[in-house]
Amino acid sequence: MSKIKAGIIGGAGYTGGEMIRLLMNHPLVEIDYVNSNSNAGNSIDSVHKDLLGDIKLNFTNEIKTDVDVVFLCLGHGESKVFLERQSFPEQVKIIDLS
């Protein structure tokens, strides 16, 4: 069985950190990218210190649409504005955690 390809939007905050922690240990999920405009280029473990040595990804300011699922870990009310500016293919599942 192939892994579910996931993207995380707003990965530098508390909710994003918890989502990273849950997904990185899930045997059927591959984290494709973690978006953070303010931390783009920085390693994830430089912001989420408790993940030091556990994850080798950097934050990106890019948003990829070729994933199976996107988790929105944005601040209150920001998901609506984000989705008005950004579209995803119909088959992409969007889960709003805000």
N, C-alpha and C positions, 0 to 999 in steps of 0.2 A: 504494500500500500504506500502511495506517495504521501509525503508530508503536506500539511496545510501551510500555505505561504501567507504570512501575516505581516502587516504594516502597523506601526503605532504612530499616531499623530499626537504631539504634545508629550513626548517621552521624558522630559526633564523634571516634571513635577512629581508629586507623591503618587498619584494614580498611575502615571506612566511607569514609574519605578516598580510599583507592585505588579503591573501588567507584564513588564519585562521579566520579573522574577518568576511569575507563574508560567509564562510561555517558554522561557529558556529551559525549563525542566520538564516540559511536556514532550513525550516521545513522538507525538504525531504532528508537532508544529515546528516550523522553521521561521524564525524572525528574519524577514527580508530587509527591513529598514526600520529605523526609529527616527522620526522627524522631530526636530527642535530648531526653530529659527535662531534662537538666542545662543544655542550651543553647537551649531553646525561645525563639524570638523573635530570637535572634542570627543575623546573617548567616553563611552557611557559610564565606565567606572570612575571617571574623574568627577562626575556629578553624583552618581549613586555609589558612594564609597563602599557600601556593604556588598557590592558586586565585584569588587576588586579580584581579578584573577579568574572570575567565572564567565566573563563575556568579552569577546574581542571585536566588538562593533563600535563604530563612531556614529555620533548623531549626524544627520544630514538635513539640509533644508529642502531637499527634493521630495516630491510626493510621487511615488510610483503607483500606477493603476493596474498593473499586471499581477495582482495578488488575489488570494481567495477571500481574505477578510481584512478589514481595517478597523482598528480600535481607536476611537476618538477619546483622548484623555485631556480634553481642553477645559478651560475655566467655564464657569456657569454662563450660559447663553452664547458662548463662542462657537459651538458646533453648528448652529443654524447659519451663522454668518460664513463659516468655513465652507459648508456645503452649498451655499449660494454661489461661491466663487470657484469651487472645485467639483468636478463631476467624476464619477467612477462608472465603469461598465455595469450593466444591469446584473450580471452574475456575481459581482463583488458584494459580500455581506458587510454591512456597516453597523458596528456596535458602538453606541454612544455611552460612555461611562461618566459623562459630566452630569 
